[in-house]
Amino acid sequence: MLSLINDQTKVIPGHGPIGTKADLQAYRDMLATIKDRVQRMILEGKTLDQVIAANPSKDFDAAWASDRVGPKAIAKMIYESLTGKNAHN
């Protein structure tokens, strides 16, 4: 989406306030950073419980965590997405 919009574009998310291209870029960067951290831990052989305990989203939690998707949930979703494993935790 970032390549299709400009600085005047209003981004209407599924949840939350209307944003800008910069807001969408920040969201994308946050997710990419957490994904990279989880991927690195998976390559190191870490289990889902170890990934959750490491809290790969810790420096983003204050700004991005919510009641619906908190630190444990985002770590689990990314872990499952990257491994193809559905861990019923």
C-alpha positions as CSV (number, residue, x, y, z in Angstrom):
1,M,0.0,0.0,0.0
2,L,2.8,2.4,0.8
3,S,3.9,2.5,-2.8
4,L,0.3,3.3,-3.9
5,I,-0.3,6.3,-1.6
6,N,1.2,9.8,-1.1
7,D,1.5,12.2,1.8
8,Q,-2.0,13.6,1.3
9,T,-3.7,10.2,1.4
10,K,-5.9,9.5,4.4
11,V,-5.4,5.9,5.7
12,I,-8.6,4.4,7.1
13,P,-7.6,1.4,9.2
14,G,-10.0,-1.4,10.3
15,H,-9.5,-0.2,13.9
16,G,-8.3,3.1,15.3
17,P,-8.1,6.6,14.1
18,I,-7.7,7.8,10.5
19,G,-4.0,8.0,9.7
20,T,-1.4,9.2,7.2
21,K,1.2,7.6,5.0
22,A,3.7,8.2,7.8
23,D,1.4,6.4,10.3
24,L,1.1,3.4,8.0
25,Q,4.9,3.3,7.5
26,A,5.4,3.4,11.3
27,Y,3.0,0.5,11.7
28,R,4.6,-1.5,8.9
29,D,8.1,-0.9,10.4
30,M,6.9,-2.0,13.8
31,L,5.5,-5.2,12.5
32,A,8.6,-5.9,10.4
33,T,10.9,-5.3,13.4
34,I,8.9,-7.7,15.6
35,K,8.8,-10.3,12.8
36,D,12.5,-10.1,12.3
37,R,13.1,-10.6,16.0
38,V,10.8,-13.6,16.2
39,Q,12.4,-15.0,13.0
40,R,15.8,-14.7,14.6
41,M,14.6,-16.6,17.7
42,I,13.0,-19.3,15.6
43,L,16.3,-19.8,13.8
44,E,18.0,-20.1,17.2
45,G,15.6,-22.9,18.0
46,K,13.5,-21.0,20.5
47,T,10.1,-22.4,21.4
48,L,6.9,-20.4,21.4
49,D,7.1,-20.0,25.2
50,Q,10.7,-18.7,24.9
51,V,9.7,-16.2,22.2
52,I,6.8,-15.0,24.3
53,A,9.0,-14.7,27.4
54,A,11.5,-12.6,25.3
55,N,8.8,-10.1,24.6
56,P,9.9,-9.2,21.1
57,S,7.5,-6.3,21.0
58,K,8.6,-4.7,24.3
59,D,9.7,-1.3,22.9
60,F,6.5,-1.0,20.9
61,D,4.0,-2.1,23.5
62,A,3.3,1.3,25.1
63,A,2.3,2.8,21.7
64,W,0.8,-0.2,19.9
65,A,-0.4,-2.9,22.3
66,S,-4.2,-3.1,22.9
67,D,-6.7,-5.2,24.9
68,R,-7.3,-7.3,21.8
69,V,-3.6,-7.8,20.7
70,G,-1.1,-7.5,23.5
71,P,2.6,-8.6,23.6
72,K,1.9,-12.3,24.1
73,A,-0.7,-12.4,21.3
74,I,1.4,-10.6,18.7
75,A,4.4,-12.8,19.5
76,K,2.2,-15.9,19.1
77,M,0.6,-14.8,15.9
78,I,4.0,-14.0,14.3
79,Y,5.5,-17.2,15.6
80,E,2.7,-19.3,14.2
81,S,2.7,-17.4,10.9
82,L,6.5,-18.0,10.4
83,T,6.5,-21.6,11.6
84,G,3.2,-22.8,10.2
85,K,2.5,-24.3,13.6
86,N,-0.7,-23.6,15.5
87,A,0.3,-23.6,19.1
88,H,-2.8,-23.7,21.2
89,N,-1.5,-21.5,24.0
